[in-house]
Amino acid sequence: MSTDGRQKALETTLAGLNKRFGDGVVMKLGEATRLNVETIPTGSLSLDIALGVGGMPRGRIIEVYGPESSGKTTICL
């Protein structure tokens, strides 16, 4: 398949995904803008900054993972 054919196939697939699941379901590297997301502060300024939105996003599923004794439960309480 040529590069032009691959590009067209990719654009068709992305258009189908956006139509089915809504705009923004797939983002290309570098095109994402900062979203205004309602957040719940963690109480740790450094963690809020590391999360990138100022805390835990409200209404979203959040997965906390890491090795044992790394503070996962403490963050969740």
N, C-alpha and C positions, 0 to 999 in steps of 0.2 A: 504494500500500500504506500502510495506516495505521501510526502509531507503535507501537501495540499489536501489530499483525501483524509488524512488523519485529523487535520485541523477542522475540516468540515464535520467529520464524525464526532469530534469532541464538542464542537459548538451545538450540534444537533442533540447530543446526549445532555449537555448542560441546560439547553432550552427545555427539554422534556422534564428534567428534574425540577427546574424552577417552576414550570407549569404545574407539576403534580404536587410539590411540597411547599412552594412559595419562594419568593425571591430571597437570596442570601443563604440558601441551603448549602451551596458549594461556593467557596470563595477562593479566588486565585491569590497566590502569594503576592503581597504588596498592594492589593486593591481594597483591603478591609480598612474601614475608618473606625474611629473610636465610637462605640455605642454608649448612649446614656442608659445605664441599667440601674434599676433600683437595687440597693445593696443593704446588707446587714453587716455593720462593722464587727470585726472579730475581737476588738479590744487590743490588738497588737498592730501598731502603726506599720511596722516592717512587713508583717504578713499581709496587711491590706494593700500596701504598695506592690508587693510581690504578686498578688492576685491580679493586679492590673486594672481593676475596676473600683477599688476602694473598699473591698470587703467581699462577703459571700453574696453572689447574685440571688436576689429574692425570686422565688418561683421557678428555680432551675434545679436540676439534679446535680449534686456535687459529690464527687468521688474523692475520698481521702485515702491515700495508700502510702505504704512505706514499710520499712523493717520494724520488727517488734521493738518496743521501748523508744519509739521515735516521737511520741507525743500525739498520735492520731486521736486517741480517745480524749485527751485533754482539749484538743481543738474543738472536738464535737460537743463537749459539755457546755 
